[in-house]
């Protein structure tokens, strides 16, 4: 199923379909893509290709690839978006704030004073996909904005195939 979708130019992310144009890094097991409602500029996601809801259900290979991708993406995001630090987060299950039922990593560039209280970011993450959070005044970005950002980031992750 995932391979068929990739051939059609889309990837599955929980109940969401991610157009290939919004993906800036793709491996056989994971993909990194732009965020429709970033908490801060540069907030991106890295997800597994296989639609697995809980971290414990990933294979060792999937865990390794997911975090290898996050490790590659993090310094690029920090540099491009002027971060001095990063919040890298996995919300594993609904009681941890997971709103999309697929394992994924949030990578968010941080700067001094970006939140009044530093830990407020965790509240924003919990509300992130529900449309309740305060980021970007509750508005989702356009397909064009997300595609343009993905194209800008993709140059740092050339396809090895």
N, C-alpha and C positions, 0 to 999 in steps of 0.2 A: 504494500500500500504506500509506504513512504517513498519508495523508489519510483513508483508510478506518478505520485504527486510531484516529485522533483523534476521528472521528465516533462510534466505539464507546466512547469514554471511556478509551482507553489509548494509550500511546506506546511505541514499541520503543526499547530501549537495549541494544544488543548482543543477547545471548540473553535478556535480561530484559524483562518487560512492566511498564511503569510506569503505574499507575492515574492517570487525570487528576486525581484528588483530591490526589495528591502533587506535582502540578506547580503552581508558583506564578507562573511567567512563561512565556508561550507566544507565539512569533512564527511567521511562515510558515516560517522556516528553522531555528529553535533552540527549546530549552525548558530551563527551570531547575526543578530538583526537589530534594526532600529526600533525604537519604542514609540508606540502611538501616543503615549501620554507620559513623557519623561518627567520625573520628579525635579531634576535639574538638567540643564543642557549637557548632552553627552551620555545620558543614561541609556544604556543598551542592555540587551539580553542575550544570553547564550543558553541554548536549549538542546536537549537530546533529540535526535532524529526519530527515534522510536518513542511513541507516545506512552511514556511511563509516568504514573502519577506520583509515586513515592521514591525517594532517594534509595531506600533499602532494596528496592526491586530492580535497580540498575545492575548490569553486569560489571565486572571489574574493568573490562575494556571500555565500557561506556563512561564510567566514573573517570578513568584516566583521560579519555579524550575530552570530556566535558571540561575538566579542570585544566587540561593542556590548552584548550581554546581560550578559556578565561584568562589564563596566564599570558597568552599571546595578545589578547585584546586589551587587557587592563593598562599596560604602559602606553599604548597608542592612544586610547581614550583619554588618559590623563594628560598626555602631551598636547593633543589636538584641542582639547577643551580647557586647558589651563588649570588642571587640577593640581593641588599640592598634596592631596591624599586621595584615597579611594574608599568607598564603601562597597564591599563585595559580599553579597548576601544570597542565601538559599532559604526559602521559606518552604519547609517540608510538611505539608498537610494543612488543612483548614484552620486548625487551632494555632498554627504558627503564622497565619496570615496569607497562606497560599490561596490565590483566587483563580489561577489558571491551573487546571489539573494536568500539568506536565512538568517534570523536573526542569528547572531553569535557574540560572544564576543572573542576578542583577549586578551590573557594574556601573557605579555612579561616581563620576569625578567630584571631588569635594574641595572647597576653598574656605578659608577662615570666614566665619560669620554667615555662611550660607543658610544656616538655621539659627534661630534665637537660642535654642538649646540643642546641642549637638545630637542628642538621642531622638529629637523630633523626627528624624529621618525614618525611624522604624514605624512610627505611626503613619507616615506618608506611604511607606512600602505596603503596610497592611491595607490601606485604602486604595492603593495604586490602580488596580484594574476595575475596581467597583464603580468608579465615576464619582466617588464621594470625596476624595482627597482634594486639597487646595491647589495642587500643582497645576500650573497653566490655566488657572481659573476653571478647571473642570473640562477644558476643551481638548479634543483629540486633534492631532496633527493631520494634515492632508497627506494623501498618497504621494504627491509630488515632493513635499517637504521630507518625507521619510525616504523616498527613493533618491533624492539629491544627496541626503546625508550618507546613505549606504554607498553611493557611488564615490563620494569623497573618502570614505573609510576603506573601501575595497582596494584602493591602490596600495595599501599597506599589507594586504593579504593576497598576493598573487596566487591564482589557482595552479597547483602543481601538476594538473593532468593535461 
